[in-house]
Amino acid sequence: MNHVELTACIAEASPLRYTPAGLPAANFVLEHESEMVEAGSTRQVKLTVKAVAFGTLAEQTGRLTMGQAFRFSGFLVNARGNKSVVFHIQAIDQVLNPI
């Protein structure tokens, strides 16, 4: 199964664009920072990931506050012609009490 949930902030957002089929699309960069336990030790985790949303969700991303925490759900795909990963967002929920 390819399902990802990530609490993150929007660090960068590109203007809304449209696919050749006329579908709204929004590209952005997410930043995440947390502490995780791995092999019995606490580890600082920091990451940035490229993300994209389509349709009405893409239109909604323009109203999200930069730097505020949200919970993003979706799936990962390889970027075209690249070995990097892009997070395709399918749902965005506001985080009321970020940890």
N, C-alpha and C positions, 0 to 999 in steps of 0.2 A: 504494500500500500504506500502511496506517495501522498502523505498528508502532513502539513507543517502548521504549527501554531507558534507564533513568536510575539512576545511583548516587546515593542520597539517604538522609537520616535522617528518621524520623518525628518531626515537631515537635509535632503535636497528634493526638489520637485520641479519637473519640466512642465511647461504649459500644456494644456489639454490639446491633443492632436486627434486626427481621425485616420483610421485604416483605409486602404483603398476601397474596402466594402462599405465605408461610411460609419463604422463603429467607433464611438469615442474611446480613446486610450490615454492613459496617464502613466508616465514613467517617473519613478522616484527612487531614492536611496534611503534605506532604513538603517538605523543604528540601534544596537542592543548592548546593554552592559548589565552584568549580574555576577553573582558568586554561585558556583556549582561545586558539589562534592564529587570528586573522581578518585577512585582507588583509596578512599579514606582520607583524602586531603582536600581542603578547600582551595578552589582555583578561581581567579578573576577571569571572567569571560567578557571579551569585547569583540564585536563584529559589525561589519557593514555588509549589506546585501542589496543588490539591484532588485527592484520590484516593478511590476506592471499590473494595472487593473484595466478592465474593459467594461464598456456599456455604462449603465447608470452608476455603477460603483466608481468608475473612472470620473464621472462628473461630480460625484460626492467628495472625492479626494481633494478637490480644489478648495473645499470649505474646512478642511481639517487644519488644526493649529500645529504649526511646525514646533518641534521640541516637546510636544505633549505625548504621553505614552498612550498607545493603542494596542489592542490585541489583533493581530493579523492572522488570518487562516487562509490556506491555499495549498499549492503544490509547487514543486521545483521542476524546471526544465533546463536543458543546456541552451545557452544563448546561441543564436544562429552563427555557424562558422567559428565557434569559440568554445573553449573548454570551461568557461565560467558558467555559473548558475544564475538563473533568474527566478525569483519568487513570484508566481502568478497568484495574485490576491483574489480570493472569492468572497471574503467577509471581513469587515472591520468593526470592532467593538471598542467603545471607550473604556479605558481602565480608570476606575474611580479611585482606587487606593493602590498605586504602583508600589511594588516592594523594592 
